[in-house]
Amino acid sequence: MTQAQTQTSTTTLPRAPLYFAAMAVLIAAVGFLQSWNSALSILNMGLISAIMALGVNLQWGYAGLFNVGVMGFTALGGLAVVLTSMPPVPAAWSAGGGRMILALLVGVGTIALAVLTYPRLPKTRLRGVILTVILVGGFFAFRALFDPAVEAIEAVDPAVSGYLGGMGLPVIFAWPVGALLAAGAAWLVAKTALGLRSDYLAIATLGIAEIILAVLKNEDWLSRGVKNVNGLPRPVPYEINLQQNEWFLGLMAKLGMDPVTGSSIFVKLLYAGIFLAVIFVIVVAMELALKSPWGRMMRAIRDNEVASEAMGKDVTGRHLQIFVLGAAIIGFAGAMMTTLDGQLTPTTYQPLRYTFLIWVMVIVGGSGNNWGAVLGGMLIWFLWVEVEPIGAWIVNVLTSGLEDGSALKAGLIERVAYMRYLTMGVILLVVLRFSPRGLLPEK
């Protein structure tokens, strides 16, 4: 081992335990100073955010692919929970389910026919005419079936349903389905944009994210649109059921806790255990992949595409592979988040939360380092939640000598909400200035 390698190993390796221990202290402090419900809520959402950061880190840290459509892949994971775990609506299926399936098959068949026909036609004006006829004819056939089906489905008791529902499967199956939906969307984007300049991929991912969000908001037959889907199943018991179980009431009596508060904490602990198991499996798999010949090849492609291509590596194919894998992880996390929330709310999917903030997590944690992505996810989400109450406390302390009707005091308190955005920007600038490779740099 060279002197540089020795110095690197001695300076970077001890950081991770210290940083994660500090995170544990911060979360415990929230539990003691605020409430354990708040602390566990931060922990659970921090773990989900860390999984999203791992997906982005796989794309950017391993392959240098710039994905600004994280929001769209997250939303597809949420949609998977509805399509997989919610029970079907028999009246909606009777009203227009068959026509909807037929319409979707016509749409897919039209696209497939155009794709198969294109390379088999001579490069003349006739090819354009034939493709136009196929696409335009298929479009009108699709809308002739689709529009009446949508109208019939959305008319079925729109206050409580107005959509087809799902398959009624256990919600845990929705998580891999969310990964598959996100991977499918990523494959379509990557097949179109990879191989071109890197900014084309960024534009394509941004566009697909907005398209996915527009579909979720406007296609009520699919996910009730902005009316939301509530009461999603969950993989853990409901609090009210725990409060009626003798063994749980006995446990709360031994611990001296209120059953209502205890049931909420118990459910959050169960979620935390599931999320920790998921993140452990993902990190171990990514670490093994990183240290394998495949991982070394991906980093070689990231560092020098021209040299890698000269050595016979399929750069575009490998980029496609890793982009799809990263999107699948993001979709998996999106399904986990919707399960934790218990509802699908399309209006909550915002680029600031599900794209910019995830990128901040990756950059602050350390691009190319899986444990850095986990640390960044936990730390940034903690700050995103806690900066506002901490800022309010600081403002109240600083203005304690002012009168309650003071314009200065009122103005400062009103602007506490902006502390989140200011803090994220300051943290990003400080890290880029003093530790440009992140808190846990890539080795």
C-alpha positions as CSV (number, residue, x, y, z in Angstrom):
1,M,0.0,0.0,0.0
2,T,1.4,3.4,-1.0
3,Q,1.7,6.3,1.4
4,A,-1.2,8.1,-0.3
5,Q,-3.4,5.0,0.1
6,T,-2.4,4.6,3.7
7,Q,-3.2,8.3,4.5
8,T,-6.6,7.9,2.7
9,S,-7.6,4.8,4.6
10,T,-6.6,6.3,8.0
11,T,-8.4,9.6,7.4
12,T,-11.7,8.5,5.7
13,L,-12.5,5.1,7.2
14,P,-13.1,6.3,10.8
15,R,-15.4,9.0,9.6
16,A,-18.4,6.8,8.9
17,P,-19.0,5.4,12.5
18,L,-18.6,8.9,14.0
19,Y,-21.0,10.5,11.5
20,F,-23.6,7.8,12.0
21,A,-23.2,7.9,15.8
22,A,-23.8,11.7,15.6
23,M,-26.9,11.1,13.5
24,A,-28.2,8.7,16.2
25,V,-27.5,11.3,18.9
26,L,-29.5,13.9,16.9
27,I,-32.5,11.7,16.5
28,A,-32.4,10.7,20.1
29,A,-32.2,14.4,21.1
30,V,-35.5,14.9,19.1
31,G,-37.0,12.0,21.1
32,F,-36.0,13.5,24.4
33,L,-36.7,17.2,23.7
34,Q,-39.8,16.9,21.4
35,S,-41.3,13.4,21.2
36,W,-40.4,9.9,20.2
37,N,-43.1,9.9,17.6
38,S,-41.4,12.9,15.9
39,A,-38.0,11.2,16.2
40,L,-39.2,7.9,14.7
41,S,-41.0,9.8,11.9
42,I,-37.8,11.5,11.0
43,L,-35.9,8.2,11.1
44,N,-38.4,6.4,8.8
45,M,-38.5,9.2,6.2
46,G,-34.8,9.6,6.5
47,L,-34.3,5.9,5.7
48,I,-36.6,6.2,2.7
49,S,-34.8,9.3,1.5
50,A,-31.5,7.4,1.9
51,I,-32.8,4.7,-0.4
52,M,-33.7,7.3,-3.0
53,A,-30.3,8.8,-2.6
54,L,-28.7,5.4,-3.2
55,G,-30.6,5.1,-6.5
56,V,-29.3,8.5,-7.7
57,N,-25.8,7.6,-6.4
58,L,-25.9,4.4,-8.5
59,Q,-26.6,6.5,-11.6
60,W,-24.4,9.5,-10.9
61,G,-21.7,8.1,-8.6
62,Y,-21.1,4.9,-10.6
63,A,-21.8,6.1,-14.1
64,G,-22.0,9.9,-14.2
65,L,-25.6,9.9,-15.5
66,F,-27.5,13.1,-14.6
67,N,-31.1,12.3,-13.6
68,V,-33.3,15.2,-12.8
69,G,-36.5,13.2,-13.0
70,V,-36.3,11.6,-9.5
71,M,-39.8,12.9,-8.8
72,G,-41.3,11.0,-11.6
73,F,-39.8,7.6,-10.7
74,T,-40.9,8.2,-7.1
75,A,-44.4,8.9,-8.2
76,L,-44.5,5.7,-10.2
77,G,-43.6,3.8,-7.0
78,G,-46.6,5.5,-5.3
79,L,-48.9,4.6,-8.1
80,A,-47.8,1.0,-7.9
81,V,-49.2,0.8,-4.3
82,V,-52.6,1.8,-5.6
83,L,-52.6,-0.5,-8.6
84,T,-51.3,-3.5,-6.5
85,S,-52.8,-3.3,-3.1
86,M,-56.2,-1.5,-3.3
87,P,-59.2,-3.7,-3.9
88,P,-60.8,-3.5,-7.4
89,V,-64.0,-1.5,-7.9
90,P,-66.5,-4.0,-9.5
91,A,-68.9,-1.4,-10.6
92,A,-66.2,0.6,-12.4
93,W,-64.9,-2.6,-14.1
94,S,-68.4,-3.4,-15.2
95,A,-69.0,0.1,-16.5
96,G,-65.8,0.5,-18.6
97,G,-63.0,-1.8,-17.5
98,G,-63.2,-4.0,-20.6
99,R,-63.2,-1.1,-23.0
100,M,-60.3,0.5,-21.1
101,I,-58.2,-2.7,-21.4
102,L,-59.1,-2.9,-25.1
103,A,-58.2,0.8,-25.6
104,L,-54.8,0.3,-24.0
105,L,-54.1,-2.7,-26.1
106,V,-55.0,-0.8,-29.2
107,G,-52.6,2.0,-28.2
108,V,-49.7,-0.4,-27.5
109,G,-50.4,-2.3,-30.6
110,T,-50.3,0.9,-32.7
111,I,-46.9,1.9,-31.4
112,A,-45.6,-1.7,-31.8
113,L,-46.9,-1.8,-35.4
114,A,-45.2,1.5,-36.2
115,V,-41.9,0.4,-34.7
116,L,-41.9,-2.9,-36.5
117,T,-43.0,-1.4,-39.8
118,Y,-40.5,1.5,-39.9
119,P,-37.3,-0.5,-40.6
120,R,-39.0,-2.8,-43.2
121,L,-40.1,0.1,-45.5
122,P,-37.9,1.6,-48.2
123,K,-36.4,5.1,-47.4
124,T,-38.9,7.0,-49.5
125,R,-41.8,9.3,-49.0
126,L,-44.1,6.3,-49.0
127,R,-42.6,5.2,-45.6
128,G,-43.7,8.5,-44.0
129,V,-47.2,8.2,-45.5
130,I,-47.6,4.7,-44.2
131,L,-46.4,5.5,-40.7
132,T,-48.6,8.5,-40.6
133,V,-51.7,6.4,-41.5
134,I,-50.8,3.8,-38.9
135,L,-50.3,6.4,-36.1
136,V,-53.2,8.6,-36.9
137,G,-55.6,5.7,-37.5
138,G,-54.4,4.0,-34.3
139,F,-54.8,7.3,-32.4
140,F,-58.5,7.7,-33.4
141,A,-59.2,4.1,-32.7
142,F,-57.7,4.4,-29.3
143,R,-59.6,7.6,-28.4
144,A,-62.9,6.1,-29.7
145,L,-62.5,3.3,-27.1
146,F,-60.7,5.3,-24.4
147,D,-62.9,8.4,-23.9
148,P,-66.2,6.5,-23.4
149,A,-64.5,4.1,-21.0
150,V,-63.0,7.0,-18.9
151,E,-66.3,8.7,-18.7
152,A,-68.1,5.6,-17.6
153,I,-65.5,4.6,-15.0
154,E,-65.2,8.1,-13.5
155,A,-69.0,8.4,-13.2
156,V,-69.1,5.4,-10.7
157,D,-69.6,7.0,-7.3
158,P,-66.8,9.6,-7.9
159,A,-66.9,10.9,-4.3
160,V,-65.4,7.6,-3.0
161,S,-64.2,5.7,-6.0
162,G,-64.4,6.8,-9.6
163,Y,-61.5,4.6,-10.6
164,L,-60.8,1.0,-11.4
165,G,-59.0,0.2,-8.1
166,G,-56.2,-2.3,-7.9
167,M,-55.6,-6.0,-7.6
168,G,-56.1,-6.3,-3.8
169,L,-52.7,-8.0,-3.2
170,P,-50.7,-7.5,0.0
171,V,-49.0,-4.1,0.0
172,I,-45.5,-5.6,0.3
173,F,-45.9,-6.8,-3.3
174,A,-46.3,-3.2,-4.4
175,W,-42.7,-2.3,-3.6
176,P,-41.1,-4.5,-6.3
177,V,-44.0,-3.5,-8.7
178,G,-43.0,0.1,-8.1
179,A,-39.4,-0.8,-9.0
180,L,-40.6,-2.4,-12.2
181,L,-42.8,0.6,-13.2
182,A,-39.9,3.0,-12.6
183,A,-37.4,0.7,-14.4
184,G,-39.8,0.5,-17.4
185,A,-40.1,4.3,-17.6
186,A,-36.3,4.7,-17.2
187,W,-35.7,2.2,-20.0
188,L,-37.9,4.2,-22.4
189,V,-36.1,7.4,-21.5
190,A,-32.6,5.9,-21.7
191,K,-33.2,4.2,-25.0
192,T,-34.1,7.6,-26.4
193,A,-31.5,9.8,-24.8
194,L,-28.4,7.7,-24.0
195,G,-25.7,7.9,-26.5
196,L,-26.4,11.6,-27.1
197,R,-25.0,14.5,-25.1
198,S,-25.4,14.3,-21.4
199,D,-27.8,17.3,-21.3
200,Y,-30.3,15.4,-23.4
201,L,-30.7,12.8,-20.7
202,A,-31.3,15.6,-18.1
203,I,-33.9,17.2,-20.3
204,A,-35.6,13.8,-21.0
205,T,-35.8,12.8,-17.4
206,L,-37.2,16.2,-16.4
207,G,-39.8,15.8,-19.2
208,I,-40.8,12.3,-18.2
209,A,-41.2,13.3,-14.6
210,E,-43.6,16.1,-15.5
211,I,-45.5,13.8,-17.8
212,I,-45.9,11.2,-15.1
213,L,-47.1,13.8,-12.6
214,A,-49.6,15.2,-15.2
215,V,-51.0,11.7,-15.7
216,L,-51.4,11.1,-12.0
217,K,-53.2,14.4,-11.5
218,N,-55.6,14.2,-14.5
219,E,-56.4,10.5,-15.1
220,D,-58.9,9.9,-12.4
221,W,-59.8,6.5,-13.7
222,L,-56.2,5.4,-12.9
223,S,-55.6,6.9,-9.5
224,R,-58.5,9.3,-8.7
225,G,-56.3,12.2,-9.7
226,V,-56.2,15.1,-7.3
227,K,-59.0,13.5,-5.2
228,N,-56.3,11.2,-3.8
229,V,-56.5,7.6,-2.7
230,N,-56.8,7.1,1.0
231,G,-56.8,4.1,3.3
232,L,-53.9,2.2,1.6
233,P,-53.1,-1.1,3.2
234,R,-50.0,-1.4,5.3
235,P,-47.6,-4.2,6.3
236,V,-47.9,-3.5,10.0
237,P,-50.8,-3.5,12.4
238,Y,-53.1,-0.5,12.8
239,E,-52.8,1.5,16.1
240,I,-56.5,1.0,16.9
241,N,-56.1,-2.8,16.7
242,L,-53.1,-2.8,19.0
243,Q,-55.0,-0.7,21.5
244,Q,-57.6,-3.5,21.7
245,N,-55.1,-6.4,22.2
246,E,-54.6,-7.7,25.7
247,W,-50.9,-8.5,25.2
248,F,-50.2,-5.0,24.0
249,L,-52.1,-3.4,26.8
250,G,-50.2,-5.5,29.2
251,L,-46.9,-4.5,27.6
252,M,-47.8,-0.8,27.9
253,A,-48.8,-1.3,31.5
254,K,-45.4,-2.8,32.3
255,L,-43.6,0.1,30.5
256,G,-45.9,2.7,32.1
257,M,-46.9,4.2,28.7
258,D,-50.2,5.4,27.4
259,P,-51.6,2.8,25.0
260,V,-52.4,5.5,22.4
261,T,-48.9,6.9,22.3
262,G,-47.3,3.5,22.7
263,S,-49.2,2.1,19.8
264,S,-48.0,4.9,17.5
265,I,-44.4,4.4,18.6
266,F,-44.7,0.6,18.2
267,V,-46.0,0.9,14.7
268,K,-43.2,3.3,13.7
269,L,-40.6,1.0,15.2
270,L,-42.0,-1.9,13.1
271,Y,-41.7,0.4,10.0
272,A,-38.1,1.3,11.0
273,G,-37.2,-2.3,11.3
274,I,-38.5,-3.1,7.8
275,F,-36.8,-0.1,6.3
276,L,-33.5,-0.8,8.0
277,A,-33.6,-4.4,6.6
278,V,-34.3,-3.1,3.1
279,I,-31.6,-0.5,3.2
280,F,-29.1,-3.1,4.5
281,V,-29.9,-5.5,1.7
282,I,-29.6,-2.7,-0.9
283,V,-26.3,-1.3,0.5
284,V,-24.7,-4.8,0.7
285,A,-25.7,-5.6,-2.8
286,M,-24.4,-2.3,-4.1
287,E,-21.1,-2.7,-2.2
288,L,-20.6,-6.1,-3.7
289,A,-21.4,-4.8,-7.1
290,L,-19.0,-1.9,-6.7
291,K,-16.1,-4.2,-5.8
292,S,-16.9,-6.7,-8.6
293,P,-15.4,-6.5,-12.1
294,W,-18.8,-5.0,-13.2
295,G,-18.3,-2.1,-10.7
296,R,-14.7,-1.5,-11.7
297,M,-15.9,-1.4,-15.4
298,M,-18.6,1.1,-14.6
299,R,-16.2,3.4,-12.8
300,A,-13.8,3.1,-15.7
301,I,-16.6,4.1,-18.1
302,R,-17.5,7.0,-15.9
303,D,-13.9,8.3,-15.7
304,N,-13.0,7.9,-19.4
305,E,-15.7,6.8,-21.9
306,V,-13.4,7.0,-24.9
307,A,-10.8,4.7,-23.4
308,S,-13.4,2.3,-22.2
309,E,-15.0,2.1,-25.6
310,A,-11.6,1.6,-27.2
311,M,-11.2,-1.4,-24.9
312,G,-14.3,-2.9,-26.4
313,K,-16.8,-2.0,-23.7
314,D,-20.5,-1.3,-24.6
315,V,-20.7,2.2,-23.0
316,T,-24.3,2.9,-24.1
317,G,-25.5,-0.5,-23.1
318,R,-23.9,-0.3,-19.6
319,H,-25.3,3.2,-19.1
320,L,-28.7,1.9,-20.0
321,Q,-28.3,-0.9,-17.5
322,I,-27.2,1.2,-14.6
323,F,-29.8,3.9,-15.3
324,V,-32.6,1.4,-15.1
325,L,-31.2,-0.1,-11.9
326,G,-31.0,3.3,-10.2
327,A,-34.5,4.2,-11.3
328,A,-35.8,0.8,-9.9
329,I,-34.3,1.6,-6.5
330,I,-36.0,5.1,-6.6
331,G,-39.4,3.5,-7.5
332,F,-39.0,1.0,-4.7
333,A,-38.4,3.8,-2.3
334,G,-41.4,5.7,-3.7
335,A,-43.7,2.7,-3.0
336,M,-42.3,2.4,0.5
337,M,-43.0,6.1,1.1
338,T,-46.6,5.9,-0.1
339,T,-47.2,2.9,2.1
340,L,-45.8,4.7,5.1
341,D,-48.1,7.8,4.3
342,G,-51.1,5.6,3.8
343,Q,-52.4,7.6,0.9
344,L,-51.4,8.7,-2.6
345,T,-51.5,12.5,-3.0
346,P,-50.2,13.5,-6.5
347,T,-50.0,17.2,-5.6
348,T,-47.3,16.5,-3.0
349,Y,-44.8,15.3,-5.6
350,Q,-42.7,18.5,-6.1
351,P,-39.3,18.8,-7.8
352,L,-37.9,20.6,-4.7
353,R,-38.6,17.7,-2.4
354,Y,-38.1,14.7,-4.7
355,T,-35.3,15.9,-7.0
356,F,-33.3,18.8,-5.7
357,L,-33.3,17.6,-2.1
358,I,-32.2,14.0,-3.1
359,W,-29.4,15.5,-5.1
360,V,-28.3,17.6,-2.1
361,M,-28.3,14.3,-0.1
362,V,-26.0,12.6,-2.6
363,I,-23.6,15.6,-2.9
364,V,-23.4,16.2,0.8
365,G,-23.0,12.6,1.7
366,G,-20.4,11.8,-0.9
367,S,-21.0,10.9,-4.6
368,G,-19.8,7.4,-5.4
369,N,-19.9,6.2,-1.8
370,N,-23.0,4.2,-0.8
371,W,-22.6,4.8,2.9
372,G,-22.2,8.5,2.1
373,A,-25.5,8.5,0.3
374,V,-27.2,6.9,3.3
375,L,-25.6,9.5,5.6
376,G,-26.6,12.3,3.3
377,G,-30.2,11.1,3.2
378,M,-30.5,10.9,6.9
379,L,-28.7,14.2,7.7
380,I,-30.4,16.4,5.1
381,W,-33.9,15.0,5.9
382,F,-33.3,15.6,9.6
383,L,-32.3,19.2,8.8
384,W,-35.2,19.7,6.4
385,V,-37.6,18.8,9.2
386,E,-35.9,20.3,12.2
387,V,-34.5,23.6,10.8
388,E,-37.8,25.4,11.0
389,P,-38.6,24.7,14.7
390,I,-35.0,25.3,15.6
391,G,-35.1,28.6,13.7
392,A,-38.4,29.6,15.5
393,W,-36.7,28.9,18.8
394,I,-33.7,31.0,17.9
395,V,-35.8,33.9,16.7
396,N,-37.9,33.8,19.9
397,V,-34.8,33.8,22.1
398,L,-33.2,36.7,20.1
399,T,-36.4,38.8,20.2
400,S,-37.5,37.9,23.7
401,G,-36.7,41.5,24.8
402,L,-39.0,43.0,22.1
403,E,-42.7,43.7,22.6
404,D,-45.2,41.2,21.3
405,G,-46.6,43.8,18.8
406,S,-43.1,44.6,17.4
407,A,-43.0,44.7,13.6
408,L,-39.4,43.4,13.7
409,K,-40.4,40.4,15.8
410,A,-43.4,39.6,13.7
411,G,-41.5,39.9,10.5
412,L,-38.7,37.5,11.7
413,I,-41.2,34.9,12.9
414,E,-43.1,35.0,9.6
415,R,-39.9,34.4,7.7
416,V,-38.8,31.4,9.8
417,A,-40.4,29.1,7.2
418,Y,-37.7,30.2,4.7
419,M,-35.0,28.9,7.0
420,R,-35.3,25.5,5.3
421,Y,-34.3,26.8,1.8
422,L,-31.6,29.0,3.2
423,T,-30.1,26.2,5.3
424,M,-30.1,23.8,2.3
425,G,-28.2,26.3,0.2
426,V,-25.7,27.2,2.9
427,I,-25.0,23.5,3.6
428,L,-24.5,22.8,0.0
429,L,-22.1,25.7,-0.5
430,V,-20.1,24.9,2.7
431,V,-19.7,21.3,1.7
432,L,-18.7,22.1,-1.8
433,R,-16.2,24.6,-0.5
434,F,-14.5,22.6,2.3
435,S,-15.3,19.0,1.3
436,P,-16.2,19.0,-2.4
437,R,-16.3,15.2,-2.5
438,G,-18.8,15.0,0.4
439,L,-18.7,14.0,4.0
440,L,-17.8,10.4,3.1
441,P,-15.8,10.6,-0.2
442,E,-15.5,7.8,-2.7
443,K,-12.3,5.8,-2.0
